[in-house]
Amino acid sequence: MCHLICDHARVNTETTGRTELTRELSLSMLILYGLGTTIGAGIYALTGEVAGAAGLHAPISFLVAALLAGITGLAFAELAGRLPRAAGEAVFVDHAFGRKTLTRIIGLSVVLVGLIAGAAITTAFAGYLGELFQVPDALAMIGLIVSLGVVSATGARSSVLVAALFTVVEVIGLSLIVVYGVGSADFGLVGTMFTPDLDAGVWFGILGGAFVAFFAFLGFEDIDAMAEETRDPTRVLPKAILGTLAISTVFYVVVVGVAVLVVDPSVLGRSDAPLVLVFDTAGGSADLMAALGTLAMINGVLVQLIMVSRVLYGMGRLGSLPGFLGVVEPRTGIPMTSTLIAVASMLALALAFDLGVLARLTSLLTIGVFTAVNVSLVRIKDRDGPPTGFQIPRWTPILGAAVSALLLLGELLRQITV
């Protein structure tokens, strides 16, 4: 895997006199990074909730969720190709509207999403680890974030490589579920799985499951934060974003399909560790799957730390935040101050709030940012014309903005009723 990355970070102080991140990531490494942000704690935790809502038709819920996420993914792909900068969403909004206040709001929202998501995963990790070993939650959270902060501080090459290795472990875990599950699955139900009745209740369940499943696809948008460390970003970033979504969709549909054929969906819906239950039922080791799930959570925290530090760096370079955030440490080639702030902030959130609060905040902020990104692309298309690289029809971001706004409204209503 190392051959996918070029030489270690160097600094560039050309005409601007400012240090810059080194472009050292290839398409393959970026897709692995993207999968690390997408495939992880979400699928390990959300399978049960989706199965509980959609029943045997849970794979259809994931396909619908993939379509919803893919609409905004297309907008991110074009914008990342047009404006390959580290603080992606903030740069998109700034280029579209030129309002510094709005740029700061969107940029800080992205930072908060990363910090809150990382803190939420850290909280879940502590609880999961506590089932395997007798470790106090606070100690587990501090140990995890500080250790991953050290990894992040060693340089882009090593931190992204570690994230990629964890991603491979996650994929192996999901593949094991499929391999073991095939022997226990009731394949006579496959036809029924993909041919739901026209009954309104069935489709309400499928759409309700799709709303939950949508959040398992979040993470593809973090790829644009690595824009200034990617070789040929105008060409590579759109491919990495869309490739991540496509691969994630295949894994999710296959894994969830096997899961509901091995364990009754109503039973899955009541399980706190649904994939562990599936693996155990299929004859695998529950402890092994629990360990793999724990590793998936570790990777989720690592990629969020990397993303947040790059967005802070990009906003410092953009002038939306203090300039010292946009400085790269010459020896390691990373934004050290931004990395330290990310570590400290994520740890504080993990220690201060419970998992439910953190997860709800992540959902609301993410969908709000998606709405702003889609609207920004509509404005940029109208003003700047077609890009030289990847492009989508004008109606796509309009639809993406509408879908994102509806999801935001639905999430707000759901939070009110919880």
N, C-alpha and C positions, 0 to 999 in steps of 0.2 A: 504494500500500500504506500510505502514511503516514496516510491518512484513517481507517484501522482503529484507530488509537491516539489517545487523547484527549491533552489538554495535558500538557506535560512535568511531571516529578515535583515534587510539592509535599510539604511535611511537615505532619503532623497532630499537634498536641500538645494534644488536647482534655482530657478529664477526667483521664486517666492521667498527663499531663505527660511522656509518652515519645514520641519521634518514631516514626512508623510509615511503612511503605511506602505508596505511593499506588496506588490501584486505577485502572489505566489500560489494561489489556489486554482486548481483546474476544475473542469466540469464534474468529473467523477468525485472529487473531494467535496465539492459544493453540494452535490446531490446527497452524499452521505451525511453531511452536516444538516441538510434540510430534512432528511429522514429522521435524524436524531432529534430535531425539534418537533416533528409531527408524530412519528410512530414512537410511542413510549408510554408514559403514565396514562394517557388518555384511553388507549385501546384496552389496557390492562384493567382500567377501572370502569369504563363506560359500557362495556359489552353487556353487563348485567342490566343496567338501566334501559338500554335500547331494547334488549330482549323482553324485559318486563312490559314495555309499552307496545312493541310491535309483534311480539310472539314469534312464531315461526318465520314471519316475513321480515325479520330484523335485517337481513342482507339488502332488501329493497330500501329500507331506511338509510343504510349507509350509501347506497347508490344515489338516492335523492340528496343526501347531505353532500356528497361529492360534487353533484351538479351545482348546488348552492355555493359551495366554497370555490368551485372552479370558475364561476362567473367573475368573482372578485380576483381570483388567481390570475385570470387573463389580464385584468387591469394592472395588477402588480407587475406582470411580465412585460407589458409594453412600457410602463413607467420606469422600470428598472433598466430597460434597454435605452430609453431616452435620457435618463438622469441617473447614471450609475455612481451614486454617492453614498457614504456610510450611513448618514441619518435619513434613509430612504423616504419614509412617509413625511417627515418634516420638510425635506427638500422638495417633494412633490407638491405639497401644499404651498410652500413658499414660492415656487416657480409659477404656480397657477394664480395665486392671489396677491403675493407680495406684501402680505400683512404680517409683520413680525410677531404681533400678539397671537394671531392664529397659528403661526408656525410654532411658537413656543408651546402652545396648548397641545397641539398634535404631537410634537416631539416628546414632550414630557408625558403625554398619555402613553406613547409607545414605551418609554422608559418605565413607567409605572406598571404597564402590562407585563413587561419582562420581569420586573422585581417582584410583583405580586404572584405571577405564575411560578417563578422560582421558589418563592417563600411557601406557596401552597404545596408544591411538590416536596419541598424540604419537610414540611409538617407531616405529609403523608409518609415520607420515607422514615421519619422517626417512629411513627406508629407501626409501620411494617417491620422495621428492624427490631422493635420491642417484642414482636412476636417470635423472633428468631433468637434474640439474645437479650439478656437483662441489662439494658442500657437506658439511663434516664433520657427523656425526650430532649431536654435542653442541651445535654452533652452531645447527643447524636446530631442535632441541628448545627451546633457550633463546630463540631468536628468536620461535618460534611462541607459546609460553606467555606470554612477557612482552608481546608485541604484543596478544594476546587479553585479557590482564589489563588493559591500557590501555583496550581497547574496553569491557570489563565495568565499569570504573571511571567511565566517562563517563555512566552512568545507565541505568536499566531501558529507557527508550524507545529509545535508540540501540542498546544491546546486543541487545535482542530483535529490533529491526528488521534488524540485520546478520545475526543467526541466520536470520531469515525469508528474507532475500535469498539466503543460502547454500542454504537448503532448496529454493528455486525452482531454483537451479542443479543441485542433486542430482536433482530431479525431471526437469529437462530432459535430464540425462545418461541416466537410465533410459528416458525416452521415446525418445531417439535410438536406443538399443539395440533397442527394439521396432520403430521405423520402419525402420531399416536391416535388422533381422533378418527382417522379414516377407518381404522379397524373396529371402532365401536359405533360409528355413525349409522343411522337408519336412512339410507339413501332412497328408500321408497317414498320419502316425504319431499324430495327435491322438487318434484313437479308442483306440489302444493305450495312450496316455499315461494316460487316465483310466479304463481298464478293466483293472487289473492281474489277473494270475492269482491263484488261491487258494493257490498254492504258499507254504509257510511262509517259505522263503528270501526271496521277493519282499517279503513283508510285514515281515520282520525288517529288510530294507534300507530300506523306507519309514519304519518307526518309528525306525530309527537315524538316518535323514536328518531326521526330525521333531525328534529330540532336539537335533541340531545347529542346525536352522532356528529352534528356539525362541529362541535367543539373538539372532536377527536382529530379534525383536519387542521386546526389552528397550529401555526408554526411555520408554514410555508412562507409567510410574509417576512419571517426573520432573515431569510436568505439575502435580502437586499442590504442588510446591515454589513455584509461582508464585501460589498461592491468594490471598495478601494483596496481590497486584498485579493482580488480576482483577476486573472489574466483574461484579456479580451472581454470585459464585462458586458459590453453591448450585445455581444452574441451569446455569451455563456449564461448570464443571469436569467433571461427568459426560459431557456432550455432547462435550467436547474429548477426553477419554480414549477414549471409545468410537469417536468419529469418527477419531481417529488410528489406532486398531487396524484399523478397517474399510478406510480408504484404504491403509494399509500392506499389508494382505492382498491387495488388488486388484493393487497394483503388483508385489508379490513373485511372485504366481502367474503374472501375465502375463509379467513379465521372465524368470523362470526357465523358464517354458514355452517361450518363444521361444529361450532360450539352448540348451536341450537339443535343440531341433529344428534348430539351426544347427550346433552342434558336438557331436560324439559325447560322451555323458556321461562315459565313461571318460577321455577326453582332458581334459575340463573338470576332472575330479577331480584331475588331476596339475598343473594350472596354478596358479601363484601369483597371477595376475591374471586370473581367469576371464572377467570381463565385458569386459576389454580384448581378450582373445582372441576373444570372440564378435563384438565390434564390428569388429575387424580382419578376421575371416573374412567378415563380411557386407559388406565394402567400405568401412568407415569408417576414420577415422584413429586408429591406436593411441595416438599422442601426445595427441590431443584427449581420448580417454577416460581416459588416464592422468592428464591434468591435472584433469579433472572428478572423478576418484576422489580426487585430492589435496585438492581443495576440499571434498569430502565429509568427509574426515578433519579438516580445519580446523574445520568446523562442529561435528563431534562433540566436539572439545575445548572450543569456546566454550560450548556448551549445558551441558556438565558443569561448567564453571567457574561459570556462572550458578546452576545447581542447587545446587552445594555451598555457595556463599556464602549462599543463601537458607535452606538447612537449618541451617547454623551460626547464622544470624540467628534463626531460629525457635526453636532450642534455647536460645539465650541469652534470648529472651523467655519461654520456658517455665520457665526456671530450672534446666534440666538441664546447662547449661554457663555459664561466667561471663557476667554481665550485659552486659559491654562488647561482646560479640558481637552483642547485640540492639539496638545503637545505629545509627541511620541518619544519614549525613552530610547536613546540611541543604541544601547547594548542589545535589548531584547526586541526592539522594533514594535512595541505595543504602547497604547495610551495608558501609562501606569496609573496616573491620578484618577482617570475615569474608571479603571479596573478596581482600585481600592475603594472608591465611592460606591461602586456597584456591590462589592462584597459586604461592606458595612451596612448599606441600606437594606439589602436582601435579608441579612441576618437579623436586623432589628425588626423587620416585618414578620419574619418567621417566628420570632420569640413573642411578639406582641399580639398576634391575631390567630384565630382558629381557622381551620381549613375551609369551613363553609363560607365565612365572610370573604376570605381571599379569593375563592373560586368565583363567587358572584361578582366581585369587583372586576376580575379578569374578563369575564364574559361581557359585561357592559362596556368597558373601555375598548376592548378589541372591536366589537361591532361598530361602535362610534367611529373609530379610526377607519374601518373599512368604508363606511359611508362617505367620510371626507376624501378618501383616496379616489373613490369612483367619481365623485363630483369634480375633483381636481383634474382627472383625465378628460372628462367632457370639456372642461374649459380649455385645457391645453390643446386638445385636438382642434377646437374651434379657432383658437388664436394662432397656433404654431404650424398647423397643417400636419401632413403625414410624416412619420419618422423614417429614417433610412433603413431601420431594421424591422424587428417584429412589430406588427400592428394588428389591431382588432377593429371591428366595425363600431361606429359611434354609438349604436343602440346598446352595445354590450355593457359599457360602464353605466349607462342610464338604467338598464335593468339591474345591474349590480348595486347601484345606489338605492333603488326601490327595494330590492330584496334585503339589503343590509338594514334599511330603515324599518322594514317590517319585522326583521329578526330582533332589532333593538327594542321595538315596541313590545314584541312578544316576551322578550327577556325581562323588560321592566314590569310587565303585568305578572309574569311568573314570580318575580321577586316580591311583588306586593302581596301575592297570595300565599307565599311560603310562610 
